[in-house]
């Protein structure tokens, strides 16, 4: 400690006297903090999520400032040792008292980052609630549920309780229906397979899940390649099951169906299909764009960054003798197009973060949107017509 103070004394101006080391150390610490804030500001302008790193850096700077201040303020060695012991005691008490909450979530956050079982944009099911991850913070994970609400889950809960993550490469979409024993299971399975194919799912199969007292429970499943369209695919599969069963003449009522009106035995409860002059509008992915807008943007940024990195690696790899050289012009053109999409995705991510901050300003201060955000936002607060970028 004395050697370090002597080194600081050698670079401090003479007119500062005993306060020279304290002034020099605080000035260097303040300059470092300004530089760090500038770096974070530039990353935020490009749409990057720096909340996790910024919180940790800010905590480290504060602790360093307290320790350096005690170490450099002119005082006796005995008093300095007592103050350092007091700070150490307070830090130990704070860690001990908050170990089950703050420190537990902090360590759980590092564990989730190390395991890396999910990332922004992935579907996650926690406590029977499905949503898409929109942000991973220092102490919590945020995801949007099927009603587009932002749900915050502490990291400690995700470590202690199981959760399901839908693979980005694809997933199985299923729907269940209960039918009576009076219908042959072969006819039901054939109709359900037709529904799976009509729902644009691959490798369809049908399972008999339960033989109940009054009905049989069937599950129709198929493989969905585009995991981002999970919500729409589930709804589409259920609709196709209704259509296929009705067209096959199969009633979706169990044998204990009762009605106070006398009904003829030949009556079937199948709705009459209306004639449509035009086919249904193709709204594939429309529900996901509305429900998971923030998660869609975060996922697009990460996927585009990954593709750009792969292209740069392909351009920098030396071609061995005898191997066919890649088309560098085509790779550069694709890299330029992906870079433009990445800038658009980062701008949209920046607008989403700014919109969340504007609507949840705890201090009650009026935040003026910048010019770019004002151009891309409507007067009623809705988003502009700029589409959400999707990684190809």
Secondary structure as the mmCIF struct_conf table of DSSP 4:
data_model
#
loop_
_struct_conf.conf_type_id
_struct_conf.id
_struct_conf.beg_label_comp_id
_struct_conf.beg_label_asym_id
_struct_conf.beg_label_seq_id
_struct_conf.end_label_comp_id
_struct_conf.end_label_asym_id
_struct_conf.end_label_seq_id
HELX_RH_AL_P HELX_RH_AL_P1 UNK A 2 UNK A 11
BEND BEND1 UNK A 12 UNK A 12
HELX_RH_3T_P HELX_RH_3T_P1 UNK A 14 UNK A 19
HELX_RH_AL_P HELX_RH_AL_P2 UNK A 20 UNK A 45
TURN_TY1_P TURN_TY1_P1 UNK A 46 UNK A 47
HELX_RH_AL_P HELX_RH_AL_P3 UNK A 51 UNK A 72
BEND BEND2 UNK A 73 UNK A 74
HELX_RH_AL_P HELX_RH_AL_P4 UNK A 77 UNK A 97
TURN_TY1_P TURN_TY1_P2 UNK A 98 UNK A 101
HELX_RH_AL_P HELX_RH_AL_P5 UNK A 102 UNK A 115
TURN_TY1_P TURN_TY1_P3 UNK A 120 UNK A 121
STRN STRN1 UNK A 123 UNK A 126
TURN_TY1_P TURN_TY1_P4 UNK A 127 UNK A 128
STRN STRN2 UNK A 129 UNK A 136
BEND BEND3 UNK A 138 UNK A 139
STRN STRN3 UNK A 140 UNK A 145
TURN_TY1_P TURN_TY1_P5 UNK A 146 UNK A 147
BEND BEND4 UNK A 148 UNK A 148
STRN STRN4 UNK A 150 UNK A 154
HELX_RH_AL_P HELX_RH_AL_P6 UNK A 155 UNK A 160
BEND BEND5 UNK A 161 UNK A 161
STRN STRN5 UNK A 164 UNK A 165
TURN_TY1_P TURN_TY1_P6 UNK A 168 UNK A 169
STRN STRN6 UNK A 171 UNK A 179
TURN_TY1_P TURN_TY1_P7 UNK A 181 UNK A 182
BEND BEND6 UNK A 183 UNK A 183
HELX_RH_AL_P HELX_RH_AL_P7 UNK A 185 UNK A 198
TURN_TY1_P TURN_TY1_P8 UNK A 199 UNK A 200
STRN STRN7 UNK A 202 UNK A 211
BEND BEND7 UNK A 213 UNK A 214
STRN STRN8 UNK A 216 UNK A 224
BEND BEND8 UNK A 225 UNK A 225
HELX_RH_3T_P HELX_RH_3T_P2 UNK A 227 UNK A 229
HELX_RH_AL_P HELX_RH_AL_P8 UNK A 230 UNK A 247
TURN_TY1_P TURN_TY1_P9 UNK A 248 UNK A 249
TURN_TY1_P TURN_TY1_P10 UNK A 255 UNK A 256
BEND BEND9 UNK A 260 UNK A 261
TURN_TY1_P TURN_TY1_P11 UNK A 265 UNK A 266
HELX_LH_PP_P HELX_LH_PP_P1 UNK A 271 UNK A 275
BEND BEND10 UNK A 277 UNK A 278
HELX_LH_PP_P HELX_LH_PP_P2 UNK A 279 UNK A 281
TURN_TY1_P TURN_TY1_P12 UNK A 284 UNK A 285
HELX_RH_AL_P HELX_RH_AL_P9 UNK A 286 UNK A 291
TURN_TY1_P TURN_TY1_P13 UNK A 292 UNK A 292
HELX_RH_AL_P HELX_RH_AL_P10 UNK A 293 UNK A 316
BEND BEND11 UNK A 317 UNK A 317
HELX_LH_PP_P HELX_LH_PP_P3 UNK A 318 UNK A 320
TURN_TY1_P TURN_TY1_P14 UNK A 321 UNK A 322
BEND BEND12 UNK A 323 UNK A 323
HELX_LH_PP_P HELX_LH_PP_P4 UNK A 324 UNK A 326
HELX_RH_AL_P HELX_RH_AL_P11 UNK A 328 UNK A 359
TURN_TY1_P TURN_TY1_P15 UNK A 360 UNK A 360
TURN_TY1_P TURN_TY1_P16 UNK A 362 UNK A 363
HELX_RH_AL_P HELX_RH_AL_P12 UNK A 371 UNK A 376
STRN STRN9 UNK A 377 UNK A 377
TURN_TY1_P TURN_TY1_P17 UNK A 379 UNK A 380
BEND BEND13 UNK A 381 UNK A 381
STRN STRN10 UNK A 383 UNK A 383
BEND BEND14 UNK A 385 UNK A 385
HELX_LH_PP_P HELX_LH_PP_P5 UNK A 386 UNK A 389
#
